[in-house]
């Protein structure tokens, strides 16, 4: 079946189209239009003016335009639709573009930050529907899109003149009020709405906190292995990062005492990323005591803290903080959907105003309509119901993973206890085996990450290889089928 082609939404632009007086006007017009098409300056399926319209615009005869169009027709650059008009038919991407003459390759003059950004290759998220065991994806199939669409429609039906202009950089007041209530009732964190700053996800929150608290050359600490993009945020402004080991109780706080110059520590206490362990209460108290004694700050990333499958969740670091040293970061990505790009910081009162002013310098504020819809989503109880639905689903998917793994034992690997979160991590003997298993899984359409990707550069050793698997984004049937596949290909 032939693929339908839609007209371009962009109009034909006459800017810069000039014909020299004298002979050869038809040839000039033909060459000018052809060159624009070849260089990609006219989009495919752009509708061209009628011969009469173009003749009037250029103050030339209609016959001249007809002759130029006829030549473009003959060479396949344009085509006619009966009763509709004339369109550019040659896609610019399919035509070899004329190279610019005399082009000089000049290296850009970048700042130190720009040079660091130029080093890694451009990283794009994997396209298409999430494959089984992809990290960082919740149960997107369960999001109540119909409810969200209705709330969006309600927002636009109401008078919006006073609501769609520039807004409070701290975020929608109702959303911050709802968040304060949710954190108080569901996570045990008492905070004032004025302490909450809405961000475009956790990554922006990380950048903001790092810029506010670190000078170039200052040292920050983070779990190792840990979240790679946290390391990027901490070093973006010229900071240095030291890795602190992780064991069965979480970050080894005793190692922090060997680094008295650490100004900031990044941790994922509810569900350590990527090992999956939970920071013990004793370590939480030790970490808080270290921060107070060292006059340092703690970034608490609670990226998937809503997912707990056994035992009572431990108190958040921010709820135990008595000296204003913890900045709590949360996100809607793991409960609603990642494309929403809404997160938040709960700041100590002394840091709230500086963070709000910094937020103003970034992108002023997050999307006003999205914040307002999320506020209503929470106010009407949909968010809380969805959290419960997502917890049930993630538990069922966790159970499918555990049951299937115990039955088939892919690669002879034992699965650890999974008490929280949306992913798990298992160790394998060597990096070579890790990479081989990942490659075989990828060839079978299964997406698994290597543990070595999460170690700070230069810190991973041979015996620190492993596999990191997300189970939140795939249903039980897909998980069971993937485990059977792995059992066959990892023999």
Phi and psi in degrees as a GROMACS rama.xvg file:
@    title "Ramachandran Plot"
@    xaxis  label "Phi"
@    yaxis  label "Psi"
@TYPE xy
-72.8614  133.701  UNK-2
-70.3312  129.883  UNK-3
-72.3849  143.439  UNK-4
-116.16  125.908  UNK-5
-96.739  149.489  UNK-6
-66.4374  146.814  UNK-7
-67.2587  141.741  UNK-8
-77.2431  -5.46391  UNK-9
-98.4257  140.645  UNK-10
-80.7856  160.46  UNK-11
-70.1596  133.923  UNK-12
-111.264  122.98  UNK-13
-84.772  -3.39564  UNK-14
-53.6229  128.506  UNK-15
81.9938  -1.50648  UNK-16
-82.5164  108.095  UNK-17
-132.408  133.799  UNK-18
-112.015  130.94  UNK-19
-73.306  137.363  UNK-20
-60.8456  150.838  UNK-21
117.617  -157.153  UNK-22
-78.7322  165.383  UNK-23
76.1523  27.475  UNK-24
-65.1512  -39.7346  UNK-25
-62.8945  -42.5005  UNK-26
-64.962  -42.1671  UNK-27
-60.4192  -44.0577  UNK-28
-66.2331  -42.9062  UNK-29
-59.5268  -48.618  UNK-30
-65.5753  -38.47  UNK-31
-64.7233  -46.0562  UNK-32
-67.3799  -41.1948  UNK-33
-61.6272  -44.3626  UNK-34
-63.3783  -38.6687  UNK-35
-64.2211  -40.1325  UNK-36
-65.6382  -45.4588  UNK-37
-62.3969  -35.7704  UNK-38
-85.8226  0.840672  UNK-39
76.2213  16.9135  UNK-40
-80.862  -15.5819  UNK-41
-119.06  122.698  UNK-42
-67.606  151.917  UNK-43
-62.7189  141.943  UNK-44
67.5285  19.0902  UNK-45
-70.225  135.985  UNK-46
-82.5462  125.056  UNK-47
-82.9706  155.656  UNK-48
-61.7602  156.326  UNK-49
-65.856  162.01  UNK-50
-59.9754  -36.0335  UNK-51
-67.8798  -44.9812  UNK-52
-62.0382  -43.2658  UNK-53
-70.0652  -37.111  UNK-54
-62.5067  -42.1863  UNK-55
-65.6952  -41.1008  UNK-56
-65.4019  -34.8115  UNK-57
-99.2856  -1.51253  UNK-58
57.6093  46.3595  UNK-59
-129.113  174.073  UNK-60
-77.3377  153.112  UNK-61
-65.0674  -32.9561  UNK-62
-59.8052  -38.49  UNK-63
-61.7095  -42.996  UNK-64
-67.3904  -41.6512  UNK-65
-58.2129  -43.7003  UNK-66
-64.0373  -40.9877  UNK-67
-65.679  -43.3435  UNK-68
-63.226  -40.8549  UNK-69
-58.5543  -41.1333  UNK-70
-67.7441  -38.5777  UNK-71
-67.1411  -37.1111  UNK-72
-59.6539  -49.2496  UNK-73
-59.3617  -34.8024  UNK-74
-93.5408  1.42324  UNK-75
84.529  11.5871  UNK-76
-79.4068  -28.4216  UNK-77
-133.94  160.613  UNK-78
-144.761  158.917  UNK-79
-108.213  143.093  UNK-80
-113.253  123.842  UNK-81
-57.8634  123.329  UNK-82
74.7189  7.35172  UNK-83
-123.732  -42.2689  UNK-84
140.768  -164.769  UNK-85
-113.924  133.609  UNK-86
-129.284  150.203  UNK-87
-69.2396  125.575  UNK-88
-109.544  -17.8915  UNK-89
-86.614  117.977  UNK-90
-70.8017  128.608  UNK-91
-59.1791  -32.1411  UNK-92
-70.3471  -18.8333  UNK-93
-93.4035  -0.74812  UNK-94
-112.438  133.838  UNK-95
-64.6736  121.329  UNK-96
-82.2251  144.864  UNK-97
-69.3055  123.015  UNK-98
-67.2518  143.895  UNK-99
-69.4348  133.86  UNK-100
-79.5444  142.919  UNK-101
68.5405  23.674  UNK-102
-73.2654  132.308  UNK-103
-112.38  127.793  UNK-104
-82.7612  101.821  UNK-105
-108.729  126.403  UNK-106
-66.2633  133.936  UNK-107
-67.4966  146.679  UNK-108
-90.4228  104.268  UNK-109
-110.581  154.73  UNK-110
-70.0246  174.398  UNK-111
-60.9692  -38.3041  UNK-112
-63.9754  -45.1356  UNK-113
-60.5264  -38.259  UNK-114
-65.1081  -38.4533  UNK-115
-66.7291  -36.7282  UNK-116
-70.5918  -24.4013  UNK-117
-82.1334  -15.4543  UNK-118
-71.1593  -51.8742  UNK-119
-75.1625  152.47  UNK-120
-69.1353  156.797  UNK-121
-62.1896  127.046  UNK-122
-107.836  122.229  UNK-123
-113.362  146.598  UNK-124
-65.9233  148.623  UNK-125
-58.4833  136.086  UNK-126
-77.7733  164.279  UNK-127
77.8627  -174.552  UNK-128
-64.4317  138.338  UNK-129
-57.1917  132.6  UNK-130
-83.6496  162.081  UNK-131
-58.1718  133.482  UNK-132
76.9059  15.5871  UNK-133
-68.5623  138.861  UNK-134
-77.7606  153.067  UNK-135
76.1107  13.1549  UNK-136
-116.384  123.654  UNK-137
-84.021  -170.041  UNK-138
-78.9336  80.8539  UNK-139
-63.8024  -26.6049  UNK-140
-68.9928  -12.6321  UNK-141
-99.9329  -3.46156  UNK-142
-67.6092  132.426  UNK-143
-78.4736  78.1947  UNK-144
-60.676  -31.0283  UNK-145
-67.1704  -39.0889  UNK-146
-66.4336  -44.4592  UNK-147
-60.8207  -44.4441  UNK-148
-62.0023  -39.0746  UNK-149
-65.6892  -40.9649  UNK-150
-67.377  -36.173  UNK-151
-63.8822  -43.8373  UNK-152
-63.0588  -39.2706  UNK-153
-62.0752  -39.5832  UNK-154
-60.8209  -45.1132  UNK-155
-77.839  -21.9381  UNK-156
-74.8992  -31.9776  UNK-157
-73.7511  162.063  UNK-158
-60.0434  119.878  UNK-159
-108.753  -1.88011  UNK-160
-56.5817  -37.6749  UNK-161
-90.1153  4.36479  UNK-162
-119.692  -11.179  UNK-163
-111.452  13.3037  UNK-164
-86.0353  -164.051  UNK-165
-63.2719  143.537  UNK-166
-124.478  179.18  UNK-167
-62.4602  124.375  UNK-168
-63.363  -21.4487  UNK-169
-72.8994  -21.3956  UNK-170
121.311  169.428  UNK-171
-58.8178  125.946  UNK-172
-57.8478  -40.3944  UNK-173
-66.9508  -38.3437  UNK-174
-64.6398  -41.6628  UNK-175
-66.3995  -35.8009  UNK-176
-64.1125  -44.6052  UNK-177
-64.1562  -41.1915  UNK-178
-63.4677  -42.8141  UNK-179
-59.5185  -41.7332  UNK-180
-66.1084  -42.5976  UNK-181
-62.6799  -46.6159  UNK-182
-64.5614  -34.8747  UNK-183
-69.1961  -45.7504  UNK-184
-85.5612  -29.2225  UNK-185
-106.484  -23.8513  UNK-186
-122.417  -0.927602  UNK-187
71.9165  21.6039  UNK-188
-106.669  111.271  UNK-189
-85.3617  120.669  UNK-190
-151.261  157.041  UNK-191
-90.2141  143.507  UNK-192
-54.4922  -27.6349  UNK-193
-68.8395  -13.0557  UNK-194
-86.5157  -8.07614  UNK-195
-98.2205  130.846  UNK-196
-120.226  120.759  UNK-197
-77.3487  133.502  UNK-198
-125.074  171.151  UNK-199
-87.5979  57.3423  UNK-200
94.8858  172.805  UNK-201
-66.1591  -34.1694  UNK-202
-62.1656  -42.2748  UNK-203
-65.4597  -38.1559  UNK-204
-60.0518  -40.8422  UNK-205
-61.8524  -47.8523  UNK-206
-60.7126  -42.7376  UNK-207
-62.8665  -47.4786  UNK-208
-64.7316  -40.4464  UNK-209
-64.2645  -42.8673  UNK-210
-67.5668  -34.3178  UNK-211
-72.0313  -33.6064  UNK-212
-110.477  -11.6209  UNK-213
-119.978  132.271  UNK-214
-91.8147  158.585  UNK-215
-54.245  131.087  UNK-216
94.417  -15.7715  UNK-217
-70.1392  157.524  UNK-218
-106.523  134.252  UNK-219
-120.524  152.602  UNK-220
-115.343  150.324  UNK-221
-151.896  162.277  UNK-222
-63.8603  145.928  UNK-223
-139.003  109.533  UNK-224
-71.967  158.241  UNK-225
-158.237  -168.828  UNK-226
-76.1603  113.366  UNK-227
-58.0063  -36.0103  UNK-228
-74.921  -17.7951  UNK-229
-68.6633  -41.1668  UNK-230
-61.1589  -39.8045  UNK-231
-62.7059  -42.623  UNK-232
-65.6018  -40.4693  UNK-233
-70.3755  -27.2719  UNK-234
-98.6067  -5.3987  UNK-235
-58.3694  -39.5563  UNK-236
-95.8356  17.6748  UNK-237
96.2943  10.6136  UNK-238
-74.7902  162.396  UNK-239
-111.068  146.756  UNK-240
-120.17  133.371  UNK-241
-113.887  138.916  UNK-242
-90.2909  135.935  UNK-243
-113.788  132.162  UNK-244
-62.7965  160.761  UNK-245
-128.698  133.918  UNK-246
-127.292  -159.819  UNK-247
-65.1833  -16.9112  UNK-248
-103.037  7.40262  UNK-249
100.776  -154.465  UNK-250
-60.3598  137.051  UNK-251
-83.5533  91.9708  UNK-252
-61.6843  -27.0738  UNK-253
-59.9504  -30.3309  UNK-254
-68.3961  -22.014  UNK-255
-63.5575  -29.5083  UNK-256
-68.5077  -16.1795  UNK-257
-80.6957  -2.72142  UNK-258
-129.54  76.4447  UNK-259
-66.6211  -14.5613  UNK-260
-91.627  4.43483  UNK-261
-70.0077  123.862  UNK-262
-96.9849  -17.3009  UNK-263
-153.294  135.767  UNK-264
-124.628  128.752  UNK-265
-101.824  128.205  UNK-266
-140.361  157.001  UNK-267
-123.602  75.303  UNK-268
-70.0845  -33.1933  UNK-269
-68.3676  -35.3571  UNK-270
-159.403  93.8678  UNK-271
-58.0054  133.88  UNK-272
-103.251  114.175  UNK-273
-109.745  -0.221404  UNK-274
-67.3612  -29.9877  UNK-275
91.9415  -0.278579  UNK-276
-79.0552  161.306  UNK-277
-108.315  136.043  UNK-278
-68.7607  124.735  UNK-279
-67.9642  160.184  UNK-280
-62.1414  -40.6046  UNK-281
-61.1961  -41.6862  UNK-282
-68.3009  -35.9442  UNK-283
-61.6355  -46.0918  UNK-284
-66.3279  -38.0533  UNK-285
-65.9398  -39.2668  UNK-286
-64.7395  -42.1511  UNK-287
-65.2909  -40.1528  UNK-288
-64.8943  -39.3616  UNK-289
-61.8807  -45.9696  UNK-290
-61.8069  -42.1927  UNK-291
-67.1647  -44.03  UNK-292
-68.9728  -33.1575  UNK-293
-93.0672  -3.21373  UNK-294
53.5865  42.772  UNK-295
-109.431  172.088  UNK-296
-117.362  157.049  UNK-297
-121.21  128.298  UNK-298
-97.6807  111.859  UNK-299
-97.9584  109.029  UNK-300
-96.2219  108.017  UNK-301
-103.332  55.9799  UNK-302
-64.6263  -33.4762  UNK-303
-138.008  37.9215  UNK-304
-66.2299  -14.7842  UNK-305
-70.7766  -16.3415  UNK-306
-98.9112  104.792  UNK-307
-135.9  128.789  UNK-308
-110.338  -16.6176  UNK-309
-152.938  147.072  UNK-310
76.0172  171.657  UNK-311
-87.7683  129.21  UNK-312
-58.1496  137.324  UNK-313
-72.3351  154.441  UNK-314
-61.8169  140.453  UNK-315
-62.0329  148.857  UNK-316
-56.6765  -41.2389  UNK-317
-63.4414  -30.5366  UNK-318
-77.2085  -20.0591  UNK-319
-93.4247  -12.2693  UNK-320
-70.954  127.673  UNK-321
-118.9  3.24781  UNK-322
-126.113  13.4323  UNK-323
66.6861  41.9346  UNK-324
-111.596  -5.54488  UNK-325
-111.771  129.328  UNK-326
-107.88  113.186  UNK-327
-91.4139  130.031  UNK-328
-119.206  132.301  UNK-329
-132.669  169.398  UNK-330
-147.014  152.522  UNK-331
-91.025  -2.60184  UNK-332
-63.8558  -36.0058  UNK-333
-90.0951  -6.45476  UNK-334
-109.537  -47.9915  UNK-335
-88.5042  -92.9461  UNK-336
-159.617  144.629  UNK-337
-60.1026  -32.3033  UNK-338
-67.4424  -11.1303  UNK-339
-67.1432  -34.4341  UNK-340
54.8119  54.7112  UNK-341
-128.57  127.765  UNK-342
-140.657  -170.355  UNK-343
-160.253  157.213  UNK-344
-118.935  133.501  UNK-345
-104.016  107.288  UNK-346
-99.0558  151.075  UNK-347
-57.6263  146.203  UNK-348
-50.5251  -36.7257  UNK-349
-68.8254  -19.4389  UNK-350
-104.758  -5.63517  UNK-351
-63.4561  -50.0604  UNK-352
-62.7704  -46.2934  UNK-353
-58.5274  -37.7464  UNK-354
-69.3722  -38.0654  UNK-355
-63.5422  -43.4596  UNK-356
-64.9939  -36.785  UNK-357
-67.6128  -40.7326  UNK-358
-58.1761  -37.182  UNK-359
-59.7925  -32.0092  UNK-360
-81.8961  -17.231  UNK-361
-76.4657  -85.0724  UNK-362
-131.741  27.9309  UNK-363
72.8726  -58.1571  UNK-364
-169.529  163.091  UNK-365
-71.6183  169.36  UNK-366
-53.0802  122.522  UNK-367
-62.7385  -48.8257  UNK-368
-60.2325  -41.8081  UNK-369
-64.7432  -39.9476  UNK-370
-63.8166  -43.9572  UNK-371
-63.9282  -39.7711  UNK-372
-67.4107  -42.0099  UNK-373
-63.3175  -37.6465  UNK-374
-60.6939  -44.4006  UNK-375
-68.4667  -36.6738  UNK-376
-56.6652  -39.6333  UNK-377
-78.3101  -43.7916  UNK-378
-62.0239  -32.7793  UNK-379
-89.0825  3.05776  UNK-380
87.5452  -0.409364  UNK-381
-67.3931  -37.3273  UNK-382
-63.804  -47.5191  UNK-383
-63.0833  -40.3408  UNK-384
-64.2477  -39.5449  UNK-385
-67.344  -37.5587  UNK-386
-58.4871  -45.5827  UNK-387
-63.4888  -40.4874  UNK-388
-63.5772  -42.1915  UNK-389
-68.153  -36.8901  UNK-390
-63.1106  -44.2998  UNK-391
-61.8618  -43.4792  UNK-392
-65.3952  -44.4205  UNK-393
-67.599  -34.2361  UNK-394
-64.3279  -43.7071  UNK-395
-62.8037  -37.8664  UNK-396
-72.9137  -35.7677  UNK-397
-61.7163  -44.9551  UNK-398
-62.9619  -39.8451  UNK-399
-62.6442  -39.0249  UNK-400
-64.6084  -48.3771  UNK-401
-64.0473  -47.2111  UNK-402
-63.5802  -47.3398  UNK-403
-63.8477  -39.0844  UNK-404
-66.4019  -39.4607  UNK-405
-65.9295  -34.9542  UNK-406
-73.4242  -40.3438  UNK-407
-106.384  -20.5977  UNK-408
45.4091  62.8522  UNK-409
-57.852  130.89  UNK-410
64.7682  10.076  UNK-411
68.6888  20.3238  UNK-412
-94.8532  136.332  UNK-413
-85.7222  139.573  UNK-414
-91.4964  134.391  UNK-415
-74.4641  169.879  UNK-416
-64.5614  137.509  UNK-417
-116.815  98.4225  UNK-418
-101.185  -7.68349  UNK-419
-160.473  166.129  UNK-420
79.9543  -169.869  UNK-421
-121.247  13.7177  UNK-422
-151.544  166.895  UNK-423
-140.024  164.417  UNK-424
-132.753  134.975  UNK-425
-126.519  147.617  UNK-426
-91.4373  146.849  UNK-427
-128.035  158.461  UNK-428
-61.5451  -41.8642  UNK-429
-137.184  159.46  UNK-430
-64.9626  -35.5599  UNK-431
-61.5087  -44.0214  UNK-432
-66.5362  -40.6257  UNK-433
-55.6759  -52.1645  UNK-434
-64.9485  -37.0326  UNK-435
-65.3143  -43.1551  UNK-436
-65.8129  -39.0847  UNK-437
-65.5592  -42.6865  UNK-438
-63.4551  -41.6078  UNK-439
-65.668  -40.2004  UNK-440
-64.1247  -43.2347  UNK-441
-60.8878  -39.6459  UNK-442
-63.8333  -24.3896  UNK-443
-95.7041  8.0347  UNK-444
82.2473  23.118  UNK-445
-116.737  132.163  UNK-446
-107.358  111.331  UNK-447
-127.984  140.847  UNK-448
-98.0662  152.44  UNK-449
-89.8925  140.093  UNK-450
-62.8776  -29.3562  UNK-451
-61.9065  -22.6045  UNK-452
-66.3123  -19.8068  UNK-453
-99.2074  -2.61562  UNK-454
-82.8124  144.101  UNK-455
-61.7515  147.463  UNK-456
-51.8258  130.735  UNK-457
82.0154  1.90987  UNK-458
-105.628  -18.525  UNK-459
-75.933  142.05  UNK-460
-117.512  172.693  UNK-461
-56.2793  -38.5272  UNK-462
-87.4943  16.6746  UNK-463
-117.505  34.6242  UNK-464
-90.3053  161.219  UNK-465
179.376  -178.298  UNK-466
-123.281  136.157  UNK-467
-119.464  123.146  UNK-468
-127.599  128.688  UNK-469
-94.1431  138.916  UNK-470
-120.992  2.28659  UNK-471
-75.5335  -29.1147  UNK-472
-91.1063  -3.33408  UNK-473
-119.742  144.246  UNK-474
-76.9665  173.569  UNK-475
-61.1525  -40.3842  UNK-476
-63.9148  -41.353  UNK-477
-65.7832  -38.9134  UNK-478
-64.3867  -45.5136  UNK-479
-62.336  -43.2039  UNK-480
-64.59  -40.231  UNK-481
-64.9467  -39.2238  UNK-482
-63.541  -42.7429  UNK-483
-60.2757  -40.8699  UNK-484
-63.5979  -46.2583  UNK-485
-60.6532  -38.4154  UNK-486
-60.7788  -32.4936  UNK-487
-78.6705  -43.9931  UNK-488
-84.1419  -14.4128  UNK-489
-100.03  15.5509  UNK-490
